Amino acid sequence: MRLLAAATALVAALLGGATSARALDVGANDDSARYQDDRGAAMFAQMRELGLTRVVIGVRHTPSDPLAIPGREGLAEAVEAASAAGLRVVLAVYPYPPRELEAGVGSPVRFAAFVAEVARTFPAVRAFVIGNEPNQPAFWRPQFDASGRNVSAAAFGAYLAAAYDALEAVDPSITVIGVGLSPRGNDKPSARNNVSTSPIRFLRSLGAWYRASGRTRPLMDAFSFHPYPREATDPLDRGYGWPNAGFVNLDRVKQALWDAFHGTPQPTTLNGLAIHLDEVGWQVDTALREGYRGDENVRVTDEASQAEIYGELVRRAACDPDVASLSFFGFRDDGLRTGFQTGLQRVDGSPRPASAAVRQALSEVAGGCPSPAARWRPARTVLDASVAVEARGARLLTRISTGEDARATVCVRSIRTGRITTCRTVSVVGLRPALVALPARRALRSRLEVAVDLEAEANAARRSRQVLRAYPEARS
């Protein structure tokens, strides 16, 4: 039924020209309500007054205590208070701590039973995020096996699949939002710290596991991504290098989803998979402000810059037809500088300039995207591939640039006979040009050409070929 609905929605969008984005749901990811005396009633009312429509609340599953819902009473009262304020409540459920996962204490079956129990306990909640940055060791371990192969994606995939099936059994109308992917990872199994997996490679591994599993049902109805900046001092348009991704690199994430799942029962953004940006925030300076404690542990931006970025985030997300929601991490700061100070309100409840900026942006997109929205389409070849050939001494130098990691096979051959004289295969790192030198006798150069065959690391079916003469101006 879900696949039919997704297909119907896609057909309707195509018939309608797909020039406007779906209505954007904007809110905050904030767990603090359950600890407040009024269980967040006042805070939720302020969120609605600002124009926000959703709140994401985290729920941790402890593998060693598999059916206990932490802070159950406070959570129940917070969910009730948010619903009473008119907010859509989303529960983000994930296993924690990672040391128990690493020790083998947890299991997909126990996690699924817990998720089902949460769904039955809170029947008014219609959407669940399953997972929280499983490509980061702070939330999932191990990331790699002894040989350096990623294992976190396959292990998490089993948890996600089990949770999907459990929620489907409780109520097929529940929306399962998968993964909660971090924007960064170093892909270094032997790193001294933060042994993590980049989002693009995590999705590739998740897709490989899914295809090998033989599963005939989806893993998720929608996809969750956390497009934090590399640093809080970064402007919105400064994204990440391959294979990481931020807000301005969403096309990269959409391509990775398509590479991983196209042709399977798991939809991609091309046939109905919506993207939820469930956590995003730029940390700001809190020096000389009361209520904050501890020392800042990262570089931070100023409140005016945060406000400008938050307003633009709303505008751009509203114009992306694949983005269904945007949730700022923390509506109100927690006051501990070693944590996050990214909220629309300071710790004392006073509004930051970002509050007014978000309110203004919401009013601008209330009727939909103010400018035509382009619908993304997958690349069928290697991203942004370019090749140049230069003769230097007794060698032909081939410069190869790509927008993603790829494998390149470079061959020199005779134009007249088609005979290959020499070949070399190299790895090309995305956004970092590779230089390949091959021998070629000077007297023959006018009769030689260089053929470059490229294959995308993320999807071997995406290939490109370019053929250039050794001397472009020469005639055979």
HELIX and SHEET records of a PDB file:
HELIX    1   1 ARG A    2  LEU A   15  1                                  14    
HELIX    2   2 SER A   32  TYR A   35  5                                   4    
HELIX    3   3 ALA A   41  LEU A   50  1                                  10    
HELIX    4   4 ARG A   72  ALA A   84  1                                  13    
HELIX    5   5 PRO A   98  GLU A  102  1                                   5    
HELIX    6   6 PRO A  108  THR A  121  1                                  14    
HELIX    7   7 SER A  152  VAL A  170  1                                  19    
HELIX    8   8 PRO A  199  SER A  213  1                                  15    
HELIX    9   9 PHE A  247  ASN A  249  5                                   3    
HELIX   10  10 LEU A  250  PHE A  261  1                                  12    
HELIX   11  11 THR A  269  ASN A  271  5                                   3    
HELIX   12  12 GLU A  303  ALA A  318  1                                  16    
HELIX   13  13 PRO A  353  GLU A  364  1                                  12    
HELIX   14  14 ARG A  442  ARG A  447  5                                   6    
SHEET    1   A 9 ASP A  25  ASN A  29  0                                        
SHEET    2   A 9 ARG A  54  HIS A  61  1                                        
SHEET    3   A 9 ARG A  88  PRO A  95  1                                        
SHEET    4   A 9 ALA A 127  ILE A 130  1                                        
SHEET    5   A 9 THR A 175  LEU A 181  1                                        
SHEET    6   A 9 ALA A 222  PHE A 225  1                                        
SHEET    7   A 9 ALA A 274  VAL A 280  1                                        
SHEET    8   A 9 VAL A 323  PHE A 329  1                                        
SHEET    9   A 9 ASP A  25  ASN A  29  1                                        
SHEET    1   B 3 SER A 386  ARG A 392  0                                        
SHEET    2   B 3 ARG A 395  SER A 401 -1                                        
SHEET    3   B 3 ALA A 434  PRO A 439 -1                                        
SHEET    1   C 4 ILE A 420  VAL A 428  0                                        
SHEET    2   C 4 ALA A 406  SER A 414 -1                                        
SHEET    3   C 4 LEU A 448  ALA A 456 -1                                        
SHEET    4   C 4 ARG A 463  ARG A 469 -1                                        
END                                                                             
